[in-house]
Amino acid sequence: MTTNFISLRELEQLASVKLDSNAYQYYRSGANEEITKRENIDAFQRIYLNPRVLRDVSKICTKTKILGHDIDLPIGLAPVAMLKLAHPLGEEVTASQAHQWKVPFTLTTLSTLSQSEVARHNKDGLRFQQLYIQKNRSLTEALVRKAEKEGFKGLVLTVDAPILGKREADEKQRFVLPPHLKLEILEELAKEANIQLQSVANNQGSGLLKFFAEQLDQKVNWNDIKWLRSITKVPIILKGIQCGEDAKLAVQHGVDAIWVSNHGGRQLDTVRATVDMLPEIVAAAAGQLEVYVDSGVRNGTDVYKCLALGAKCVFVGRPAIYSTAIGGKEGLNKMFQILQSELISTMQLMGVTTIQEIKSDGIVPKAKL
């Protein structure tokens, strides 16, 4: 297996060789001209670290808590669609490695592995179920009930996708879901709800996106957050919050956490990088709920900067896809090893020994220099 990478920045190029064009362009693509996709990475370079010296950093602890659950690293796995496109074991790899590393794992609605199988590989791990509020609310409620039954500890509601963004590379490629793969969760939900859906595996090109887009409800609004809250006691995390005003509304609607995300630059192009959104959203949340973030993280220094800006946990998407594609469990394990090592060395060089000691005085935005 090819796991001799030493940096997450190498992963995309290595994955481009390993994956076929169909899968690679699906995972790689961003919206329109991909300005936001690039900005997500580049924005970290505009934030400088401000280290303290002559401190005892012989013992470092990266443990922390989210939603009351202990985790060994403040790094989690973001929801990734159709992971068996990247590796034959797909979500089995990510679920099992998240359990091994004792970090949060988020299962997408567009999974190629069922919730029960994921739960089996994640055992007693901290796992979240990503979902959309669909036009047929019975489908959404069935997904929630199944997540509760299978021991998922959080519901990650994606709120930045009333429609799918325009991904030009996807359109040019005419993405095809290989016929041997199924969207296990969607098909199971449809069966339980006694709804006859055209087999996704038989859709080609834009047909797959059309199928999924038809399940999205452009009428979803803050009242639907109340509805979701009314049908479950599982913690609710809103993924896709991108401004302070929406963070305030999230607080008012009683959700448990917000996840700052621009969908990895795959939805609306030219929105800000998530690390640039983070200070405004953390300030608006005012400590009343937890704040997580994703997009553009490629180094332990990036993780440190997010934590310094107030995030409780940092989630990765494409690096997990690419490392899984390159080397399966071994590849994803290597990704975690690199991020852990880089985070620890950054903490030591910054003069802090615990995650709780990471504060905003440890960073300086370039604009203030």
C-alpha positions as CSV (number, residue, x, y, z in Angstrom):
1,M,0.0,0.0,0.0
2,T,1.2,3.5,-0.8
3,T,1.3,5.2,2.6
4,N,4.7,6.9,2.4
5,F,3.3,10.4,2.5
6,I,4.5,12.8,5.2
7,S,2.1,15.6,4.7
8,L,-1.6,16.0,4.0
9,R,-0.8,18.3,1.2
10,E,0.5,15.4,-0.8
11,L,-2.7,13.4,-0.6
12,E,-4.7,15.0,-3.5
13,Q,-1.9,14.3,-6.0
14,L,-1.4,10.7,-4.8
15,A,-5.2,10.1,-4.9
16,S,-5.4,11.4,-8.4
17,V,-3.2,8.5,-9.5
18,K,-5.0,5.9,-7.4
19,L,-8.6,6.8,-8.2
20,D,-10.3,6.6,-11.5
21,S,-11.4,10.0,-13.0
22,N,-15.0,9.4,-12.2
23,A,-14.4,9.2,-8.4
24,Y,-11.5,11.6,-8.3
25,Q,-13.3,14.5,-10.0
26,Y,-16.4,13.9,-7.8
27,Y,-14.3,14.2,-4.6
28,R,-12.0,16.9,-5.8
29,S,-14.5,19.3,-7.4
30,G,-15.7,22.5,-5.9
31,A,-18.4,25.0,-6.9
32,N,-18.0,27.1,-10.1
33,E,-14.5,28.5,-10.3
34,E,-13.5,26.9,-7.0
35,I,-12.4,30.2,-5.5
36,T,-13.8,29.2,-2.0
37,K,-12.3,25.8,-2.2
38,R,-8.8,27.3,-2.6
39,E,-9.5,30.0,-0.1
40,N,-10.3,27.4,2.6
41,I,-6.7,26.3,2.4
42,D,-5.0,29.6,1.7
43,A,-6.7,31.5,4.5
44,F,-4.8,29.7,7.1
45,Q,-1.6,31.3,5.7
46,R,-3.0,34.7,6.7
47,I,-3.0,33.7,10.4
48,Y,0.3,33.8,12.2
49,L,1.2,32.0,15.4
50,N,2.4,33.9,18.5
51,P,4.5,31.5,20.6
52,R,5.5,31.7,24.2
53,V,8.8,30.3,25.4
54,L,10.6,28.9,28.4
55,R,7.6,26.8,29.5
56,D,7.6,23.2,30.5
57,V,6.2,21.3,27.5
58,S,7.6,17.9,28.3
59,K,4.1,16.4,28.7
60,I,1.3,17.2,26.2
61,C,-2.3,16.1,26.4
62,T,-4.6,16.4,23.4
63,K,-7.7,15.0,25.1
64,T,-10.9,17.2,25.2
65,K,-14.7,16.8,25.3
66,I,-17.5,17.6,22.9
67,L,-21.2,17.3,23.8
68,G,-20.0,15.8,27.1
69,H,-18.1,12.9,25.4
70,D,-14.4,12.4,25.9
71,I,-12.2,12.4,22.7
72,D,-8.5,11.8,22.4
73,L,-8.0,14.4,19.7
74,P,-9.9,17.5,18.8
75,I,-10.1,16.2,15.2
76,G,-13.1,14.4,13.7
77,L,-14.2,12.9,10.4
78,A,-16.7,14.9,8.4
79,P,-19.5,13.3,6.4
80,V,-18.3,12.0,3.1
81,A,-20.6,10.7,0.4
82,M,-20.3,7.3,-1.3
83,L,-16.9,6.3,0.2
84,K,-16.8,3.0,-1.5
85,L,-16.0,4.9,-4.6
86,A,-12.6,5.6,-2.9
87,H,-12.0,2.2,-1.4
88,P,-13.8,-1.2,-1.4
89,L,-14.4,-1.1,2.3
90,G,-15.6,2.5,2.3
91,E,-17.2,3.7,5.5
92,E,-15.9,0.6,7.3
93,V,-12.5,2.2,7.1
94,T,-13.5,5.5,8.5
95,A,-15.9,4.2,11.1
96,S,-13.3,1.7,12.5
97,Q,-10.4,4.1,12.5
98,A,-12.4,6.8,14.2
99,H,-13.2,4.3,16.9
100,Q,-9.5,3.3,17.2
101,W,-8.4,6.9,17.5
102,K,-11.3,7.8,19.8
103,V,-12.5,10.7,17.7
104,P,-15.9,11.7,16.4
105,F,-17.2,10.1,13.2
106,T,-20.0,11.5,11.0
107,L,-21.9,9.2,8.7
108,T,-23.5,10.8,5.6
109,T,-27.0,10.1,4.5
110,L,-25.4,9.2,1.1
111,S,-23.4,6.3,2.7
112,T,-22.6,3.1,0.8
113,L,-22.7,1.3,4.1
114,S,-25.8,0.9,6.3
115,Q,-26.1,2.5,9.8
116,S,-26.2,-0.9,11.5
117,E,-22.9,-2.0,9.7
118,V,-21.3,1.4,10.6
119,A,-22.4,0.9,14.2
120,R,-20.8,-2.5,14.2
121,H,-17.5,-1.2,13.1
122,N,-17.6,1.8,15.3
123,K,-18.8,-0.2,18.3
124,D,-19.1,2.2,21.3
125,G,-17.5,5.1,19.4
126,L,-18.8,8.7,19.2
127,R,-20.7,8.7,16.0
128,F,-23.0,11.3,14.5
129,Q,-25.6,10.9,11.7
130,Q,-25.7,13.6,9.0
131,L,-29.1,14.2,7.5
132,Y,-31.2,16.6,5.4
133,I,-34.8,17.5,6.1
134,Q,-36.5,16.0,3.1
135,K,-39.7,16.8,1.4
136,N,-41.2,13.6,2.8
137,R,-40.8,14.2,6.5
138,S,-41.4,10.5,7.2
139,L,-38.1,9.7,5.5
140,T,-36.3,12.1,7.8
141,E,-38.0,10.8,10.9
142,A,-37.2,7.2,9.9
143,L,-33.6,8.1,9.6
144,V,-33.6,9.7,13.0
145,R,-35.3,6.7,14.6
146,K,-32.7,4.3,13.0
147,A,-29.9,6.6,14.2
148,E,-31.3,6.5,17.7
149,K,-31.6,2.7,17.6
150,E,-28.0,2.3,16.4
151,G,-26.6,4.4,19.1
152,F,-25.7,7.6,17.2
153,K,-24.9,10.4,19.7
154,G,-25.7,13.4,17.5
155,L,-27.7,14.5,14.5
156,V,-25.7,16.7,12.0
157,L,-28.3,18.6,10.0
158,T,-26.9,20.0,6.8
159,V,-28.4,23.5,6.4
160,D,-26.4,24.9,3.4
161,A,-27.9,22.8,0.7
162,P,-31.5,23.7,-0.3
163,I,-30.1,22.9,-3.7
164,L,-26.8,21.4,-4.9
165,G,-24.1,23.8,-6.0
166,K,-22.9,23.9,-9.5
167,R,-19.7,21.7,-9.7
168,E,-18.3,22.2,-13.2
169,A,-15.8,19.3,-13.0
170,D,-18.7,17.0,-12.0
171,E,-20.7,18.1,-15.0
172,K,-17.9,17.7,-17.4
173,Q,-17.1,14.2,-16.0
174,R,-20.7,13.1,-16.1
175,F,-20.4,11.3,-12.8
176,V,-21.6,7.7,-12.7
177,L,-22.3,5.7,-9.6
178,P,-20.9,2.2,-10.4
179,P,-23.7,-0.4,-10.6
180,H,-22.2,-2.6,-7.8
181,L,-22.6,0.3,-5.3
182,K,-25.8,1.3,-3.5
183,L,-26.8,4.2,-1.3
184,E,-27.6,1.9,1.5
185,I,-29.3,4.3,3.9
186,L,-31.5,6.0,1.3
187,E,-32.6,2.7,-0.2
188,E,-33.3,1.2,3.3
189,L,-35.4,4.3,4.3
190,A,-37.3,4.2,1.1
191,K,-38.2,0.5,1.7
192,E,-39.2,1.1,5.2
193,A,-41.4,4.1,4.2
194,N,-42.9,1.9,1.4
195,I,-41.7,4.4,-1.3
196,Q,-40.7,3.1,-4.7
197,L,-37.6,4.9,-5.7
198,Q,-35.7,4.4,-9.0
199,S,-32.5,2.6,-8.3
200,V,-29.8,5.1,-7.8
201,A,-27.3,2.7,-9.3
202,N,-29.0,3.0,-12.6
203,N,-28.8,6.7,-12.8
204,Q,-25.9,8.1,-14.8
205,G,-24.3,11.5,-15.0
206,S,-26.6,14.3,-13.8
207,G,-29.3,11.7,-13.2
208,L,-27.7,10.8,-9.8
209,L,-27.6,14.5,-8.8
210,K,-31.1,15.0,-10.0
211,F,-32.3,12.0,-7.9
212,F,-30.8,13.4,-4.8
213,A,-31.8,17.0,-5.5
214,E,-35.4,15.9,-5.7
215,Q,-35.2,14.8,-2.1
216,L,-34.1,18.3,-0.9
217,D,-36.8,20.7,0.3
218,Q,-36.3,24.4,-0.6
219,K,-39.0,25.3,1.9
220,V,-37.0,24.2,5.0
221,N,-36.6,27.0,7.5
222,W,-36.1,27.6,11.2
223,N,-39.5,26.2,12.1
224,D,-38.3,22.9,10.8
225,I,-35.5,23.0,13.4
226,K,-38.3,23.2,16.0
227,W,-39.9,20.1,14.4
228,L,-36.7,18.1,14.4
229,R,-36.2,19.1,18.1
230,S,-39.7,17.9,18.9
231,I,-39.2,14.4,17.5
232,T,-35.9,13.5,19.2
233,K,-33.8,14.0,22.3
234,V,-30.5,13.3,20.4
235,P,-28.3,16.4,20.3
236,I,-28.7,18.5,17.1
237,I,-25.8,20.0,15.3
238,L,-26.4,22.5,12.5
239,K,-23.8,22.1,9.8
240,G,-23.3,24.9,7.3
241,I,-23.7,28.0,9.6
242,Q,-21.7,30.8,7.9
243,C,-22.5,34.0,9.7
244,G,-23.0,35.4,13.2
245,E,-26.7,36.2,12.7
246,D,-27.5,32.6,11.9
247,A,-25.4,31.5,14.9
248,K,-27.6,33.6,17.1
249,L,-30.7,32.0,15.6
250,A,-29.3,28.6,16.3
251,V,-28.9,29.5,19.9
252,Q,-32.4,30.7,20.1
253,H,-33.7,27.5,18.5
254,G,-32.1,25.4,21.2
255,V,-29.6,23.3,19.1
256,D,-26.7,21.8,20.8
257,A,-23.8,22.8,18.5
258,I,-23.1,24.6,15.3
259,W,-20.7,23.4,12.6
260,V,-19.0,26.2,10.6
261,S,-18.8,24.9,7.1
262,N,-19.0,26.0,3.5
263,H,-19.3,22.4,2.3
264,G,-15.6,22.3,1.4
265,G,-16.3,25.0,-1.3
266,R,-18.8,22.7,-3.0
267,Q,-21.9,24.8,-2.7
268,L,-21.7,28.6,-3.1
269,D,-18.5,29.8,-4.6
270,T,-16.8,33.1,-3.3
271,V,-18.1,32.8,0.2
272,R,-15.5,33.3,2.9
273,A,-13.1,30.6,4.0
274,T,-14.4,28.9,7.1
275,V,-11.5,30.0,9.3
276,D,-12.4,33.6,8.4
277,M,-16.0,33.0,9.4
278,L,-15.1,31.4,12.7
279,P,-14.4,34.4,15.0
280,E,-17.7,36.1,14.1
281,I,-19.6,32.9,14.7
282,V,-17.9,32.0,18.0
283,A,-18.6,35.5,19.2
284,A,-22.3,35.2,18.3
285,A,-22.6,31.9,20.0
286,A,-21.3,33.5,23.1
287,G,-20.5,30.3,24.8
288,Q,-24.1,29.0,24.7
289,L,-23.3,26.1,22.4
290,E,-20.3,24.4,21.0
291,V,-18.8,25.4,17.7
292,Y,-17.1,23.0,15.2
293,V,-15.4,23.8,11.9
294,D,-14.3,22.1,8.7
295,S,-12.7,22.9,5.3
296,G,-9.1,23.5,4.3
297,V,-7.4,21.8,7.2
298,R,-4.1,20.3,6.0
299,N,-1.8,20.6,8.9
300,G,-1.7,20.5,12.7
301,T,-1.0,24.2,12.8
302,D,-4.4,24.6,11.0
303,V,-6.1,22.6,13.8
304,Y,-4.3,24.8,16.4
305,K,-5.5,28.0,14.7
306,C,-9.1,26.8,14.7
307,L,-9.0,25.9,18.3
308,A,-7.4,29.3,19.2
309,L,-10.3,30.9,17.4
310,G,-12.8,29.1,19.5
311,A,-13.7,25.9,17.8
312,K,-14.1,22.8,20.0
313,C,-13.4,20.3,17.3
314,V,-12.0,20.4,13.8
315,F,-13.4,18.0,11.1
316,V,-11.6,16.8,8.0
317,G,-13.1,15.6,4.8
318,R,-11.0,15.3,1.6
319,P,-7.8,14.3,3.5
320,A,-9.7,11.4,5.0
321,I,-11.1,10.4,1.5
322,Y,-7.7,10.6,-0.1
323,S,-5.8,8.8,2.6
324,T,-8.4,6.0,2.6
325,A,-8.2,5.8,-1.2
326,I,-4.4,5.5,-1.1
327,G,-4.1,3.0,1.7
328,G,-7.4,2.0,3.3
329,K,-7.1,1.6,7.1
330,E,-3.4,2.0,7.0
331,G,-3.7,5.2,5.0
332,L,-6.3,6.8,7.2
333,N,-4.3,5.8,10.3
334,K,-1.2,7.5,8.8
335,M,-3.3,10.7,8.3
336,F,-4.3,10.7,12.0
337,Q,-0.7,10.0,13.0
338,I,0.5,13.0,11.0
339,L,-2.2,15.4,12.3
340,Q,-1.6,14.2,15.9
341,S,2.2,14.6,15.6
342,E,1.9,18.1,14.0
343,L,-0.6,19.2,16.6
344,I,1.6,18.0,19.5
345,S,4.7,19.7,18.1
346,T,2.8,22.9,17.5
347,M,1.5,22.9,21.1
348,Q,5.1,22.3,22.3
349,L,6.5,25.1,20.2
350,M,3.6,27.4,21.2
351,G,4.3,26.7,24.9
352,V,1.0,25.1,25.8
353,T,0.4,21.6,27.2
354,T,-3.4,21.0,27.0
355,I,-6.1,21.8,24.5
356,Q,-7.8,24.0,27.2
357,E,-4.7,26.2,27.2
358,I,-5.0,27.1,23.6
359,K,-6.3,30.7,23.4
360,S,-6.8,33.5,20.9
361,D,-3.7,35.3,22.2
362,G,-1.7,32.6,20.5
363,I,-2.6,33.8,17.0
364,V,-2.2,37.1,15.1
365,P,-4.1,37.8,11.8
366,K,-1.8,39.0,9.1
367,A,-4.0,42.1,8.6
368,K,-3.1,43.3,12.1
369,L,0.7,43.1,11.5
